[in-house]
Amino acid sequence: MNTWDDLDRHILRLLVADGRATYQELSREVRLSANSVAERVRRLRASGVIRGYRAELDAAALGRTLTMVSEIRLGERTVRREFAESLRAVPQVVAGSRLTGDYDYELRIACRDAQEFEAVVDRLRQDHGVVAIRSRMVLHDLEVDPGGLTRR
């Protein structure tokens, strides 16, 4: 059961837009004292609604101009938890999700070029228990509203 009100939702939308906003800046927007805002943010963190704050990196600016979305099917003997943990050793894998259906995972893979992507695919097959991969190239990312989670 959640006990969030419209002010909490407003604070969350502001933090989604700028995770570095100060309590003072937030307080001006929601018309509460900075201490009240700080208490609300602490409560949202304690309840797990706010999981953390992080920098968003631009893969292309870091030289990784090829982004692929790959669906992964694991072999029957591959332990899923071990597979998921092993992905931390593959720096090109920047995000992933466990799926239902014909494939087990969807990975977002950022590479410098097609040759690097091919090497990642080979490594996943050889070292990580992957038996099938279906990949698509990302043309561009869409701007979506993650603050939409705060809407009723």
Secondary structure, DSSP 8 states (H G I E B T S, - for coil): -----HHHHHHHHHHHH-TT--HHHHHHHHTS-HHHHHHHHHHHHHTTSS--------TGGGT--EEEEEEEEE-TT--HHHHHHHGGG-TTEEEEEE-SSS-SEEEEEEESSHHHHHHHHHHHHHHS-EEEEEEEE--------GGGGG--
